[in-house]
Each structure stands twice: as C-alpha cells, then as structure tokens.
Amino acid sequence: MSLKHHHHRGVELSSASKSFVSKKWTFLLCIGFFCAGTLFSDRMWPEPEANVASSREAASDERLLLMSEDCDSSKKTSLGEVYKSPDATQTLGKTISTLEMELAAARAAQESITNGSPVSDEFKLPETVTRRKYLMVVGINTAFNSRKRRDSVRATWMPPGEERKKLEEEKGIVMRFVIGHSATPGGILDRAIQAEESKHGDFLRLDHVEGYLELSAKTKSYFTTAFALWDADFYVKVDDDVHVNIATLGVELARYRTKPRVYIGCMKSGPVLAQKGVRYHEPEYWKFGEEGNKYFRHATGQLYAISRELASYISINKNVLHKYVNEDVSLGSWFLGLDVEHVDDRRLCCGTTDCEWKAQAGNMCVASFDWSCSGICRSADRMKDVHRRCGEGPNALMAASF
C-alpha cells in the first residue's frame, strides 16, 4: 500500500513537472514568436509598399505611353489631312505671304520715318493701299535729266492722270516713274522732280541716292518699296526709253499667275568684261572664273518682271544681297540657288524695225527698243513714231481682260 502510494505520487510529480515545463516553454515561445513577428513585420512591410508604388508608376507610365501614342496618331492624322488638302495648304501659304508682306511694309515704313526720305505720300499709308490686290506694278526707271523722255512716255503708252487712276481701280495696274533723290536732298534737282510730281502725280520716290553706278541699289530699293506699297502678282521694271504695250504685258504676265516664283524677261548670257574703261566693265570679273567666261543666264535690263514671292524675297533679304555694278546681273544673281522658273520671252525685246510687221501679223510685241542703244535711240524724239507703228491701239488697255 505504501509502495503504491509512493509510486502514484511520483507519477503525479512527474506529470506536474512536464506540465510546468510545457507551460513555461509555451510562454517563452509565445514571447519569442511575438518578437520575431514584430521584427519580420518591420522588415517586410515596406517592400509591399514599394511594390505597390512601382506598380502604380508602371501603370501610369503605360497610360502616358498610350496617351502619347494616341496624340502622335492624332497629329499624324491631322498633319496628313492638311498635307492632303490643297485648300488648307493654299490658305497657309497665303497667310504666310500676307505676314511677310505686312512685315516688309512695316520695315519700309519704319526706315522711311527714321531716315526722313522723300517718299510718296502713299508710302505713309501702307495698310490702306495694301488691302487691294493688283495685277502688276510697272516701275519706269528714270533720272533727273530725263524730263523729255518722261514726257514722251506720257504722250504715248502711259495713260495720263485720271485714266491712270481708273486703270489702277478697274484693271489693277499701277504705273509710276521711279526715282530717288540727289546727293543734296532738297536741292534744285529734287525741287524740279517735286514740281513735276505736283503736276502729274506719277512718281514713286525712293530712299536712294541717284547715280549710274548705283542702279543695282536702286533696283533693290524699287522692289522693296513697291512690295511694301502694293500687293501685286507681279512687279515690273522698265527703262524710260523703251516702248511698252501695257495690255499685252498684262495678258502675258497673267499666264504665270499660278507660278509662285517666276522671273520673266529676255534671257541672255553675255561676256564678263574684265578690261577697264569699256562699257559694262565688270570690276568683280574674277568671281566668274577665267578671263573670257560668260555670265549666268539673266534677263536683259530694258524690261523684266518678277512674281510676288521674289519681290518679297528681295525685300526681306535686301541687306545681304550682293550688288554687282550691272543691275541686270545683280538681279539674276539674287535668284541663283532659289527654285525660280526663268521665262525667256522674246516678245519683251523686239526691235523697233520688226515690231511693226509683227503687230500687223497679230503677234503684238510687249516691248520694243534698239539693241544698239540699249533702248530706243533718241527716244524723246522717236517714241511717238514707234508707238504709232507698234502700239496696240488706244482702247486695247481698257478692253483687255486679265
């Protein structure tokens, strides 16, 4: 009994000890797991946060990429539609041309105000005169001592006062004698031109000092000023000793209205004259290669016409365009390297002997002169005779349709 009792008690003690150890270790393990869990949570929690942020950034990037592709696609489609639309392209071109014209007019007006040059009153109101579209501006190059030549032109192919204004309003044709000022502005030469202008009202005054060796500068100034004053399809330069059929000229130029950059005249390629003292000597002959070389093709200086875009080009780039001593060479050089169509029209350079039979045959000449004189020889005396034989008739101009 005693043994059983002791044995049973030992078993109870052993069980109690095991239960005690088990509870103790359970408590310690719980604390350990808690600490481990806390440490594990501190280390592992930021990574899901980073992963979520990365996922969000990736999703955002993907959305931006899709949006960018949509924009690119939209731009390509829009641009493609513009390029495929002639109307849109023409509208854009007209807008750019209008802005160029307004810029050139503003520059010219600013220079006029700054320099105080004796320009035409029309030049002071460029916004008013440039609202209208003209077919052509005909600038007749003249000099201080050419009063008789001017009178011969007024008596033949240039309409007088009111008829000239009617021509501008109904046909869009502007005609002016082009001249600058003397080396002493306000002197007797300038006063004489001012008196003539008061009587006839047919001058375009330039901010330019007159001189034979300054014709290239005068040509540049003419196109710049005319472009600022009148929005025309064409700008024509002609000498005051040349006979011109204005209606025939207008019909001829109207054929090229769809050409953006066209240069019309009697094209030539004369020799580069290196010898000093001869007429048309070229001081910069060395630029044209070996002695005996010829010039590039360019229109003879008696009469030529350029389209609006080329006049705009001259106006915008006038300060960097090089001037050769011969103005026709200068003009031709300004268009080298540009996408310009050169039109060689021999009707612009008829002789005073063959213009008559050509007129009788129905092939009316645009301009007539004597090659030997680079104009009509003794034009002040002979202009009326040439006009009688080679002119297009008194009613041709107002009856013409352009």
C-alpha positions as a Markdown table, in Angstrom:
| # | Residue | x | y | z |
|---|---|---|---|---|
| 1 | Met | 0.0 | 0.0 | 0.0 |
| 2 | Ser | 2.7 | 2.2 | 0.9 |
| 3 | Leu | 4.7 | 1.3 | -2.2 |
| 4 | Lys | 1.7 | 2.0 | -4.4 |
| 5 | His | 1.1 | 5.2 | -2.8 |
| 6 | His | 4.7 | 6.4 | -3.3 |
| 7 | His | 4.7 | 5.2 | -6.9 |
| 8 | His | 1.4 | 7.0 | -7.6 |
| 9 | Arg | 2.7 | 10.2 | -6.1 |
| 10 | Gly | 5.9 | 10.0 | -8.2 |
| 11 | Val | 3.9 | 9.7 | -11.3 |
| 12 | Glu | 1.8 | 12.8 | -10.3 |
| 13 | Leu | 5.0 | 14.8 | -9.6 |
| 14 | Ser | 6.5 | 13.8 | -13.0 |
| 15 | Ser | 3.3 | 14.8 | -14.8 |
| 16 | Ala | 3.2 | 18.1 | -12.9 |
| 17 | Ser | 6.8 | 18.8 | -13.8 |
| 18 | Lys | 6.1 | 18.1 | -17.5 |
| 19 | Ser | 3.0 | 20.3 | -17.4 |
| 20 | Phe | 5.0 | 23.0 | -15.7 |
| 21 | Val | 7.8 | 22.8 | -18.4 |
| 22 | Ser | 5.3 | 22.8 | -21.1 |
| 23 | Lys | 3.6 | 25.9 | -19.9 |
| 24 | Lys | 6.9 | 27.7 | -19.3 |
| 25 | Trp | 8.2 | 26.9 | -22.7 |
| 26 | Thr | 4.9 | 27.8 | -24.3 |
| 27 | Phe | 5.1 | 31.2 | -22.6 |
| 28 | Leu | 8.7 | 31.8 | -23.8 |
| 29 | Leu | 7.9 | 30.6 | -27.3 |
| 30 | Cys | 4.9 | 33.0 | -27.5 |
| 31 | Ile | 7.1 | 35.9 | -26.5 |
| 32 | Gly | 9.8 | 34.8 | -29.0 |
| 33 | Phe | 7.3 | 34.5 | -31.8 |
| 34 | Phe | 5.8 | 37.8 | -30.9 |
| 35 | Cys | 9.3 | 39.5 | -31.1 |
| 36 | Ala | 10.1 | 37.6 | -34.3 |
| 37 | Gly | 6.8 | 38.6 | -35.8 |
| 38 | Thr | 7.4 | 42.3 | -34.9 |
| 39 | Leu | 10.9 | 42.2 | -36.4 |
| 40 | Phe | 9.6 | 40.4 | -39.5 |
| 41 | Ser | 6.8 | 42.9 | -40.0 |
| 42 | Asp | 9.2 | 45.9 | -39.7 |
| 43 | Arg | 11.4 | 44.4 | -42.3 |
| 44 | Met | 8.9 | 43.1 | -44.7 |
| 45 | Trp | 6.2 | 45.8 | -44.7 |
| 46 | Pro | 8.0 | 48.5 | -46.8 |
| 47 | Glu | 8.6 | 46.1 | -49.7 |
| 48 | Pro | 4.9 | 45.6 | -50.5 |
| 49 | Glu | 4.6 | 49.4 | -50.2 |
| 50 | Ala | 7.4 | 49.8 | -52.8 |
| 51 | Asn | 5.9 | 47.1 | -55.0 |
| 52 | Val | 2.6 | 48.9 | -54.9 |
| 53 | Ala | 4.3 | 52.2 | -55.8 |
| 54 | Ser | 6.2 | 50.6 | -58.6 |
| 55 | Ser | 3.0 | 49.0 | -59.9 |
| 56 | Arg | 1.3 | 52.4 | -59.8 |
| 57 | Glu | 4.2 | 54.1 | -61.6 |
| 58 | Ala | 4.3 | 51.3 | -64.2 |
| 59 | Ala | 0.6 | 51.7 | -64.8 |
| 60 | Ser | 0.9 | 55.5 | -65.0 |
| 61 | Asp | 3.8 | 55.1 | -67.5 |
| 62 | Glu | 1.7 | 52.7 | -69.5 |
| 63 | Arg | -1.2 | 55.2 | -69.6 |
| 64 | Leu | 1.1 | 58.0 | -70.6 |
| 65 | Leu | 2.6 | 55.9 | -73.3 |
| 66 | Leu | -0.9 | 55.1 | -74.7 |
| 67 | Met | -1.9 | 58.7 | -74.5 |
| 68 | Ser | 1.3 | 59.7 | -76.3 |
| 69 | Glu | 0.7 | 57.2 | -79.0 |
| 70 | Asp | -2.9 | 58.5 | -79.3 |
| 71 | Cys | -1.6 | 62.1 | -79.6 |
| 72 | Asp | 1.1 | 61.1 | -82.1 |
| 73 | Ser | -1.5 | 59.2 | -84.1 |
| 74 | Ser | -3.9 | 62.2 | -83.9 |
| 75 | Lys | -1.1 | 64.6 | -85.0 |
| 76 | Lys | -0.1 | 62.4 | -87.9 |
| 77 | Thr | -3.7 | 62.1 | -89.0 |
| 78 | Ser | -4.2 | 65.9 | -88.7 |
| 79 | Leu | -1.0 | 66.7 | -90.5 |
| 80 | Gly | -1.7 | 64.2 | -93.1 |
| 81 | Glu | -5.1 | 65.7 | -93.7 |
| 82 | Val | -3.5 | 69.2 | -94.0 |
| 83 | Tyr | -0.9 | 68.0 | -96.4 |
| 84 | Lys | -3.6 | 66.2 | -98.5 |
| 85 | Ser | -5.8 | 69.3 | -98.6 |
| 86 | Pro | -4.8 | 71.8 | -101.3 |
| 87 | Asp | -7.2 | 74.4 | -99.8 |
| 88 | Ala | -5.5 | 74.2 | -96.4 |
| 89 | Thr | -2.1 | 74.4 | -97.9 |
| 90 | Gln | -3.0 | 77.3 | -100.1 |
| 91 | Thr | -4.6 | 79.1 | -97.1 |
| 92 | Leu | -1.4 | 78.5 | -95.1 |
| 93 | Gly | 0.7 | 79.8 | -97.9 |
| 94 | Lys | -1.5 | 82.9 | -98.3 |
| 95 | Thr | -1.3 | 83.6 | -94.6 |
| 96 | Ile | 2.5 | 83.4 | -94.6 |
| 97 | Ser | 2.7 | 85.6 | -97.6 |
| 98 | Thr | 0.4 | 88.2 | -96.0 |
| 99 | Leu | 2.5 | 88.2 | -92.9 |
| 100 | Glu | 5.7 | 88.6 | -95.0 |
| 101 | Met | 4.1 | 91.5 | -96.8 |
| 102 | Glu | 3.0 | 93.2 | -93.6 |
| 103 | Leu | 6.4 | 92.7 | -92.1 |
| 104 | Ala | 8.2 | 94.2 | -95.2 |
| 105 | Ala | 5.8 | 97.1 | -95.2 |
| 106 | Ala | 6.4 | 97.8 | -91.5 |
| 107 | Arg | 10.1 | 97.7 | -92.0 |
| 108 | Ala | 10.0 | 100.0 | -95.0 |
| 109 | Ala | 7.7 | 102.5 | -93.2 |
| 110 | Gln | 10.0 | 102.4 | -90.2 |
| 111 | Glu | 13.0 | 103.2 | -92.3 |
| 112 | Ser | 11.2 | 106.0 | -94.1 |
| 113 | Ile | 10.3 | 107.6 | -90.8 |
| 114 | Thr | 13.8 | 107.1 | -89.4 |
| 115 | Asn | 15.6 | 108.5 | -92.5 |
| 116 | Gly | 13.1 | 111.1 | -93.4 |
| 117 | Ser | 13.4 | 110.2 | -97.0 |
| 118 | Pro | 11.2 | 111.9 | -99.6 |
| 119 | Val | 8.9 | 109.0 | -100.5 |
| 120 | Ser | 5.5 | 109.1 | -102.0 |
| 121 | Asp | 2.5 | 110.0 | -99.7 |
| 122 | Glu | 1.1 | 106.6 | -100.4 |
| 123 | Phe | 4.1 | 105.1 | -98.6 |
| 124 | Lys | 2.8 | 106.7 | -95.4 |
| 125 | Leu | -0.4 | 104.6 | -95.5 |
| 126 | Pro | 0.8 | 101.1 | -96.4 |
| 127 | Glu | -2.2 | 99.5 | -94.6 |
| 128 | Thr | -4.6 | 101.3 | -96.8 |
| 129 | Val | -3.0 | 100.6 | -100.1 |
| 130 | Thr | -2.1 | 97.0 | -99.4 |
| 131 | Arg | -5.7 | 95.9 | -98.8 |
| 132 | Arg | -6.3 | 95.8 | -102.6 |
| 133 | Lys | -4.8 | 93.1 | -104.9 |
| 134 | Tyr | -3.2 | 94.4 | -108.1 |
| 135 | Leu | -2.1 | 92.6 | -111.2 |
| 136 | Met | 1.2 | 94.4 | -111.6 |
| 137 | Val | 3.2 | 97.4 | -110.6 |
| 138 | Val | 5.2 | 98.9 | -113.5 |
| 139 | Gly | 8.1 | 100.9 | -112.3 |
| 140 | Ile | 9.6 | 103.1 | -115.1 |
| 141 | Asn | 13.3 | 103.8 | -114.2 |
| 142 | Thr | 14.2 | 107.4 | -114.9 |
| 143 | Ala | 16.8 | 110.1 | -114.0 |
| 144 | Phe | 16.8 | 113.8 | -113.1 |
| 145 | Asn | 17.8 | 114.8 | -116.6 |
| 146 | Ser | 15.2 | 112.6 | -118.4 |
| 147 | Arg | 12.3 | 115.1 | -118.4 |
| 148 | Lys | 11.8 | 114.8 | -122.2 |
| 149 | Arg | 11.9 | 111.0 | -122.1 |
| 150 | Arg | 9.2 | 111.0 | -119.4 |
| 151 | Asp | 7.0 | 113.4 | -121.4 |
| 152 | Ser | 7.4 | 111.1 | -124.5 |
| 153 | Val | 6.2 | 108.2 | -122.4 |
| 154 | Arg | 3.2 | 110.2 | -121.0 |
| 155 | Ala | 2.3 | 111.1 | -124.6 |
| 156 | Thr | 2.2 | 107.5 | -125.8 |
| 157 | Trp | 1.9 | 104.3 | -123.7 |
| 158 | Met | 1.4 | 105.7 | -120.2 |
| 159 | Pro | -2.2 | 106.9 | -119.6 |
| 160 | Pro | -2.4 | 110.4 | -118.0 |
| 161 | Gly | -3.8 | 111.4 | -114.6 |
| 162 | Glu | -7.4 | 110.3 | -114.3 |
| 163 | Glu | -7.1 | 107.5 | -116.9 |
| 164 | Arg | -4.2 | 106.1 | -114.9 |
| 165 | Lys | -6.2 | 106.1 | -111.7 |
| 166 | Lys | -9.0 | 104.4 | -113.5 |
| 167 | Leu | -6.5 | 101.8 | -114.7 |
| 168 | Glu | -5.5 | 101.1 | -111.2 |
| 169 | Glu | -9.1 | 100.8 | -109.9 |
| 170 | Glu | -10.5 | 98.7 | -112.8 |
| 171 | Lys | -7.6 | 96.7 | -114.1 |
| 172 | Gly | -5.2 | 96.6 | -111.1 |
| 173 | Ile | -2.3 | 98.0 | -113.0 |
| 174 | Val | -0.1 | 100.6 | -111.2 |
| 175 | Met | 2.4 | 102.7 | -113.2 |
| 176 | Arg | 5.0 | 105.1 | -111.7 |
| 177 | Phe | 8.2 | 106.8 | -112.7 |
| 178 | Val | 10.8 | 105.6 | -110.2 |
| 179 | Ile | 13.5 | 108.0 | -108.9 |
| 180 | Gly | 15.4 | 108.6 | -105.7 |
| 181 | His | 16.9 | 111.8 | -104.5 |
| 182 | Ser | 20.1 | 113.8 | -105.3 |
| 183 | Ala | 23.3 | 113.8 | -103.2 |
| 184 | Thr | 22.0 | 117.1 | -101.7 |
| 185 | Pro | 18.3 | 116.3 | -100.7 |
| 186 | Gly | 16.1 | 119.3 | -101.2 |
| 187 | Gly | 18.4 | 120.8 | -103.9 |
| 188 | Ile | 17.4 | 122.1 | -107.3 |
| 189 | Leu | 17.1 | 118.6 | -108.8 |
| 190 | Asp | 14.8 | 117.4 | -106.1 |
| 191 | Arg | 12.7 | 120.5 | -106.3 |
| 192 | Ala | 12.3 | 120.0 | -110.1 |
| 193 | Ile | 11.0 | 116.5 | -109.6 |
| 194 | Gln | 8.7 | 117.7 | -106.8 |
| 195 | Ala | 7.2 | 120.3 | -109.2 |
| 196 | Glu | 6.7 | 117.6 | -111.9 |
| 197 | Glu | 5.1 | 115.3 | -109.3 |
| 198 | Ser | 2.7 | 118.0 | -108.3 |
| 199 | Lys | 1.6 | 118.4 | -111.9 |
| 200 | His | 1.4 | 114.7 | -112.9 |
| 201 | Gly | 1.3 | 112.7 | -109.7 |
| 202 | Asp | 3.1 | 109.8 | -111.4 |
| 203 | Phe | 6.3 | 109.3 | -109.4 |
| 204 | Leu | 7.5 | 106.8 | -106.8 |
| 205 | Arg | 10.2 | 108.4 | -104.8 |
| 206 | Leu | 12.8 | 106.1 | -103.2 |
| 207 | Asp | 15.2 | 106.4 | -100.3 |
| 208 | His | 18.1 | 106.2 | -102.7 |
| 209 | Val | 20.9 | 108.5 | -104.0 |
| 210 | Glu | 20.7 | 108.6 | -107.8 |
| 211 | Gly | 23.8 | 107.6 | -109.8 |
| 212 | Tyr | 24.6 | 105.4 | -112.8 |
| 213 | Leu | 26.8 | 103.2 | -110.7 |
| 214 | Glu | 24.1 | 102.8 | -108.2 |
| 215 | Leu | 21.5 | 101.1 | -110.4 |
| 216 | Ser | 21.7 | 97.8 | -108.5 |
| 217 | Ala | 20.9 | 99.5 | -105.3 |
| 218 | Lys | 18.1 | 101.4 | -107.0 |
| 219 | Thr | 16.6 | 98.2 | -108.3 |
| 220 | Lys | 16.7 | 96.7 | -104.9 |
| 221 | Ser | 15.1 | 99.8 | -103.4 |
| 222 | Tyr | 12.4 | 99.8 | -106.0 |
| 223 | Phe | 11.3 | 96.3 | -105.5 |
| 224 | Thr | 11.4 | 96.7 | -101.7 |
| 225 | Thr | 9.3 | 99.9 | -101.8 |
| 226 | Ala | 6.8 | 98.7 | -104.4 |
| 227 | Phe | 6.3 | 95.5 | -102.5 |
| 228 | Ala | 5.6 | 97.5 | -99.3 |
| 229 | Leu | 3.1 | 99.7 | -101.1 |
| 230 | Trp | 1.2 | 97.5 | -103.4 |
| 231 | Asp | 0.2 | 93.8 | -103.1 |
| 232 | Ala | 0.6 | 92.8 | -106.7 |
| 233 | Asp | 1.0 | 89.5 | -108.5 |
| 234 | Phe | 4.0 | 90.9 | -110.5 |
| 235 | Tyr | 6.5 | 93.8 | -110.2 |
| 236 | Val | 7.9 | 95.1 | -113.5 |
| 237 | Lys | 11.0 | 97.3 | -114.1 |
| 238 | Val | 11.3 | 99.1 | -117.5 |
| 239 | Asp | 13.6 | 101.9 | -118.7 |
| 240 | Asp | 12.1 | 105.2 | -119.8 |
| 241 | Asp | 13.5 | 104.8 | -123.3 |
| 242 | Val | 11.6 | 101.6 | -124.1 |
| 243 | His | 8.2 | 101.3 | -125.7 |
| 244 | Val | 5.7 | 99.1 | -123.9 |
| 245 | Asn | 2.3 | 97.7 | -124.8 |
| 246 | Ile | 0.8 | 97.6 | -121.3 |
| 247 | Ala | -2.3 | 95.5 | -122.2 |
| 248 | Thr | -0.1 | 92.9 | -124.0 |
| 249 | Leu | 2.2 | 92.9 | -121.0 |
| 250 | Gly | -0.7 | 92.3 | -118.6 |
| 251 | Val | -2.1 | 89.4 | -120.7 |
| 252 | Glu | 1.4 | 87.8 | -120.9 |
| 253 | Leu | 2.1 | 88.0 | -117.2 |
| 254 | Ala | -1.4 | 86.8 | -116.3 |
| 255 | Arg | -0.4 | 83.4 | -117.8 |
| 256 | Tyr | 2.0 | 82.9 | -115.0 |
| 257 | Arg | -0.2 | 83.8 | -112.1 |
| 258 | Thr | -0.2 | 80.2 | -110.7 |
| 259 | Lys | 3.6 | 80.2 | -110.7 |
| 260 | Pro | 4.9 | 81.2 | -107.2 |
| 261 | Arg | 8.5 | 82.2 | -108.2 |
| 262 | Val | 8.8 | 83.3 | -111.8 |
| 263 | Tyr | 11.4 | 85.6 | -113.4 |
| 264 | Ile | 10.4 | 86.8 | -116.9 |
| 265 | Gly | 12.4 | 88.6 | -119.5 |
| 266 | Cys | 14.7 | 88.2 | -122.5 |
| 267 | Met | 17.3 | 85.9 | -121.0 |
| 268 | Lys | 20.9 | 86.4 | -122.1 |
| 269 | Ser | 24.4 | 85.4 | -121.1 |
| 270 | Gly | 26.9 | 88.0 | -122.2 |
| 271 | Pro | 30.7 | 88.0 | -121.7 |
| 272 | Val | 32.2 | 89.2 | -118.4 |
| 273 | Leu | 34.3 | 92.3 | -119.4 |
| 274 | Ala | 37.4 | 92.5 | -117.4 |
| 275 | Gln | 39.0 | 95.3 | -119.3 |
| 276 | Lys | 38.8 | 98.7 | -117.6 |
| 277 | Gly | 37.3 | 101.7 | -119.5 |
| 278 | Val | 34.9 | 99.7 | -121.6 |
| 279 | Arg | 31.1 | 99.9 | -121.3 |
| 280 | Tyr | 29.6 | 97.4 | -118.9 |
| 281 | His | 33.0 | 96.7 | -117.3 |
| 282 | Glu | 32.8 | 94.2 | -114.5 |
| 283 | Pro | 35.1 | 95.1 | -111.6 |
| 284 | Glu | 34.4 | 91.7 | -109.9 |
| 285 | Tyr | 35.2 | 89.7 | -113.1 |
| 286 | Trp | 37.5 | 87.4 | -111.1 |
| 287 | Lys | 34.4 | 85.9 | -109.4 |
| 288 | Phe | 33.2 | 84.4 | -112.7 |
| 289 | Gly | 36.2 | 82.2 | -113.4 |
| 290 | Glu | 38.8 | 82.5 | -116.1 |
| 291 | Glu | 39.0 | 85.5 | -118.4 |
| 292 | Gly | 36.6 | 85.2 | -121.3 |
| 293 | Asn | 33.9 | 83.5 | -119.3 |
| 294 | Lys | 30.2 | 84.5 | -119.6 |
| 295 | Tyr | 27.6 | 85.5 | -117.0 |
| 296 | Phe | 24.9 | 83.1 | -115.8 |
| 297 | Arg | 21.6 | 83.5 | -117.5 |
| 298 | His | 19.7 | 86.6 | -116.6 |
| 299 | Ala | 17.1 | 89.0 | -118.1 |
| 300 | Thr | 18.3 | 92.0 | -120.1 |
| 301 | Gly | 17.8 | 95.2 | -118.2 |
| 302 | Gln | 15.4 | 97.0 | -120.5 |
| 303 | Leu | 12.4 | 95.2 | -119.1 |
| 304 | Tyr | 11.8 | 92.3 | -116.8 |
| 305 | Ala | 9.2 | 91.1 | -114.4 |
| 306 | Ile | 9.3 | 89.1 | -111.2 |
| 307 | Ser | 6.5 | 87.4 | -109.2 |
| 308 | Arg | 5.3 | 88.5 | -105.8 |
| 309 | Glu | 7.3 | 85.9 | -103.8 |
| 310 | Leu | 10.6 | 87.0 | -105.5 |
| 311 | Ala | 9.8 | 90.6 | -104.6 |
| 312 | Ser | 9.1 | 89.5 | -101.1 |
| 313 | Tyr | 12.5 | 87.7 | -101.0 |
| 314 | Ile | 14.3 | 90.8 | -102.1 |
| 315 | Ser | 12.5 | 92.9 | -99.6 |
| 316 | Ile | 13.3 | 90.6 | -96.7 |
| 317 | Asn | 16.9 | 89.9 | -97.6 |
| 318 | Lys | 17.8 | 93.3 | -99.0 |
| 319 | Asn | 20.6 | 93.9 | -96.5 |
| 320 | Val | 22.6 | 90.8 | -97.5 |
| 321 | Leu | 22.0 | 90.7 | -101.3 |
| 322 | His | 25.2 | 91.5 | -103.2 |
| 323 | Lys | 25.2 | 94.3 | -105.7 |
| 324 | Tyr | 27.2 | 94.0 | -108.9 |
| 325 | Val | 27.9 | 97.1 | -111.0 |
| 326 | Asn | 25.4 | 96.0 | -113.6 |
| 327 | Glu | 21.9 | 95.9 | -112.2 |
| 328 | Asp | 20.6 | 93.1 | -114.5 |
| 329 | Val | 23.4 | 90.9 | -113.4 |
| 330 | Ser | 22.7 | 91.7 | -109.8 |
| 331 | Leu | 19.0 | 90.8 | -110.1 |
| 332 | Gly | 19.9 | 87.5 | -111.8 |
| 333 | Ser | 22.5 | 86.7 | -109.1 |
| 334 | Trp | 19.9 | 87.1 | -106.3 |
| 335 | Phe | 17.8 | 84.2 | -107.7 |
| 336 | Leu | 20.7 | 81.8 | -108.0 |
| 337 | Gly | 20.2 | 78.9 | -105.7 |
| 338 | Leu | 16.5 | 79.5 | -105.5 |
| 339 | Asp | 13.8 | 77.4 | -107.0 |
| 340 | Val | 12.9 | 80.0 | -109.7 |
| 341 | Glu | 11.4 | 79.5 | -113.1 |
| 342 | His | 13.3 | 81.5 | -115.7 |
| 343 | Val | 11.0 | 82.5 | -118.6 |
| 344 | Asp | 12.8 | 83.6 | -121.8 |
| 345 | Asp | 10.1 | 85.6 | -123.7 |
| 346 | Arg | 11.4 | 87.3 | -126.8 |
| 347 | Arg | 8.3 | 89.4 | -127.1 |
| 348 | Leu | 9.8 | 91.5 | -124.3 |
| 349 | Cys | 12.7 | 92.6 | -126.5 |
| 350 | Cys | 11.5 | 93.4 | -130.1 |
| 351 | Gly | 13.4 | 95.7 | -132.3 |
| 352 | Thr | 11.9 | 99.0 | -133.5 |
| 353 | Thr | 12.1 | 97.7 | -137.1 |
| 354 | Asp | 10.4 | 94.4 | -136.7 |
| 355 | Cys | 7.7 | 95.3 | -134.1 |
| 356 | Glu | 5.6 | 96.9 | -136.9 |
| 357 | Trp | 5.3 | 93.8 | -139.1 |
| 358 | Lys | 4.8 | 91.6 | -136.0 |
| 359 | Ala | 1.9 | 93.8 | -135.0 |
| 360 | Gln | 0.4 | 93.6 | -138.4 |
| 361 | Ala | 0.7 | 89.8 | -138.2 |
| 362 | Gly | -1.2 | 89.8 | -135.0 |
| 363 | Asn | 1.9 | 89.0 | -132.9 |
| 364 | Met | 2.0 | 92.2 | -130.8 |
| 365 | Cys | 5.3 | 92.9 | -129.1 |
| 366 | Val | 5.3 | 93.6 | -125.3 |
| 367 | Ala | 8.4 | 95.9 | -125.5 |
| 368 | Ser | 10.4 | 97.4 | -128.3 |
| 369 | Phe | 13.8 | 99.1 | -128.4 |
| 370 | Asp | 17.1 | 99.3 | -130.4 |
| 371 | Trp | 19.7 | 96.9 | -129.2 |
| 372 | Ser | 22.5 | 99.2 | -130.4 |
| 373 | Cys | 21.3 | 101.9 | -128.0 |
| 374 | Ser | 20.1 | 99.6 | -125.2 |
| 375 | Gly | 16.8 | 101.5 | -125.6 |
| 376 | Ile | 15.1 | 103.5 | -128.4 |
| 377 | Cys | 17.8 | 105.6 | -130.0 |
| 378 | Arg | 16.8 | 109.3 | -129.4 |
| 379 | Ser | 13.7 | 108.1 | -127.7 |
| 380 | Ala | 12.4 | 111.5 | -126.7 |
| 381 | Asp | 12.1 | 112.3 | -130.5 |
| 382 | Arg | 11.1 | 108.8 | -131.8 |
| 383 | Met | 8.8 | 107.4 | -129.1 |
| 384 | Lys | 5.7 | 108.7 | -130.9 |
| 385 | Asp | 6.7 | 107.1 | -134.2 |
| 386 | Val | 7.4 | 103.8 | -132.6 |
| 387 | His | 4.1 | 103.9 | -130.7 |
| 388 | Arg | 2.2 | 104.7 | -134.0 |
| 389 | Arg | 3.8 | 101.8 | -135.8 |
| 390 | Cys | 4.0 | 99.2 | -133.0 |
| 391 | Gly | 1.4 | 100.3 | -130.4 |
| 392 | Glu | -1.6 | 98.2 | -129.5 |
| 393 | Gly | -4.3 | 100.9 | -130.0 |
| 394 | Pro | -5.9 | 103.5 | -127.7 |
| 395 | Asn | -8.7 | 101.2 | -126.5 |
| 396 | Ala | -6.8 | 98.0 | -126.0 |
| 397 | Leu | -5.9 | 98.6 | -122.4 |
| 398 | Met | -9.4 | 99.2 | -121.0 |
| 399 | Ala | -10.8 | 96.4 | -123.2 |
| 400 | Ala | -8.3 | 93.9 | -122.1 |
| 401 | Ser | -9.2 | 91.1 | -119.6 |
| 402 | Phe | -6.7 | 89.7 | -117.2 |
